Amino acid sequence: MKIDGKQLTFPDSIPVKYSAKLIKEVDGEITIEAEDEDSYLKVFTPFRGVAKLYVFENERWVDAETSQPFSGFDLSALGLDQLGDPGKDEETEPPKIIT
């Protein structure tokens, strides 16, 4: 994830919800631009819990929990870098029954 002024770019493979202007969606990345103080980006865990919330305030993206300026986000810290493509079927072993 990276920031450039009001614009925030993130991989399209991570589960997110945002309130901002969609700028572009190319090469596996989505770029949004903050429109006002109500703009936000929520990054979810695979279980739909909020892993990280960024809000736009005082003309910059900040971590909602710490109010610190956005300084990048390590997806591997939450295991989000290991999410597969949700549209791709993967071969899996059948569940093992323990008796």
C-alpha positions as CSV (number, residue, x, y, z in Angstrom):
1,M,0.0,0.0,0.0
2,K,1.2,3.5,-0.8
3,I,0.1,7.0,-0.5
4,D,0.6,10.1,-2.7
5,G,-1.1,13.2,-1.3
6,K,-4.9,12.5,-1.2
7,Q,-4.4,9.2,-3.2
8,L,-4.1,5.8,-1.6
9,T,-3.1,2.7,-3.7
10,F,-3.6,-0.9,-2.5
11,P,-3.7,-4.4,-4.0
12,D,-7.1,-5.4,-5.3
13,S,-6.6,-8.9,-3.7
14,I,-7.2,-7.7,-0.1
15,P,-10.7,-7.4,1.3
16,V,-11.5,-3.7,1.8
17,K,-14.4,-1.2,2.0
18,Y,-13.8,2.5,1.3
19,S,-15.6,5.8,1.0
20,A,-13.5,7.8,-1.5
21,K,-13.4,8.6,-5.2
22,L,-12.2,5.6,-7.3
23,I,-9.3,6.9,-9.5
24,K,-8.2,3.8,-11.3
25,E,-8.1,0.0,-11.1
26,V,-5.2,-1.5,-13.1
27,D,-2.5,-4.2,-12.8
28,G,-3.9,-5.7,-9.6
29,E,-4.1,-2.3,-7.8
30,I,-6.8,0.1,-6.9
31,T,-6.2,3.8,-6.4
32,I,-8.7,5.9,-4.5
33,E,-8.7,9.6,-3.7
34,A,-10.0,11.2,-0.5
35,E,-12.9,13.6,-1.2
36,D,-13.4,15.0,2.3
37,E,-13.1,14.2,6.0
38,D,-15.6,11.3,5.6
39,S,-13.3,9.4,3.4
40,Y,-11.9,6.1,4.8
41,L,-10.4,2.8,3.9
42,K,-11.2,-0.3,6.0
43,V,-9.0,-3.4,5.5
44,F,-10.7,-6.6,6.6
45,T,-9.3,-9.9,7.9
46,P,-10.4,-13.1,6.2
47,F,-13.1,-13.4,8.9
48,R,-14.6,-10.0,8.1
49,G,-13.2,-8.3,11.1
50,V,-11.6,-4.9,10.6
51,A,-7.8,-5.3,10.6
52,K,-7.0,-1.7,9.9
53,L,-8.9,1.6,9.4
54,Y,-7.5,4.6,7.7
55,V,-9.3,7.9,7.7
56,F,-8.6,11.2,5.9
57,E,-8.3,14.1,8.3
58,N,-6.4,17.4,8.2
59,E,-5.6,16.8,4.5
60,R,-3.8,13.5,5.1
61,W,-4.5,9.8,5.5
62,V,-4.0,8.6,9.1
63,D,-4.3,5.4,11.1
64,A,-7.7,5.7,12.9
65,E,-6.4,3.8,15.9
66,T,-3.2,5.9,16.6
67,S,-3.9,9.1,14.6
68,Q,-0.4,8.8,13.2
69,P,0.2,9.6,9.5
70,F,-0.1,6.7,7.1
71,S,3.3,5.0,6.9
72,G,2.6,2.0,4.8
73,F,0.8,-1.2,5.9
74,D,2.4,-4.6,6.2
75,L,-0.1,-7.1,4.9
76,S,2.1,-10.0,6.1
77,A,1.6,-8.9,9.7
78,L,-2.1,-9.9,9.4
79,G,-1.5,-12.8,7.0
80,L,-3.4,-10.9,4.2
81,D,-0.4,-11.4,1.9
82,Q,-1.2,-15.1,1.8
83,L,-4.8,-14.8,0.7
84,G,-5.4,-16.7,-2.6
85,D,-7.4,-15.4,-5.4
86,P,-11.0,-15.7,-4.2
87,G,-12.3,-16.4,-7.7
88,K,-9.8,-19.3,-8.3
89,D,-10.8,-22.8,-7.2
90,E,-7.9,-24.5,-5.4
91,E,-7.6,-28.3,-5.1
92,T,-7.9,-29.3,-1.4
93,E,-7.8,-32.5,0.4
94,P,-11.1,-33.7,1.8
95,P,-11.4,-33.2,5.6
96,K,-10.0,-36.0,7.7
97,I,-12.3,-37.7,10.1
98,I,-10.8,-38.5,13.4
99,T,-12.5,-41.3,15.4
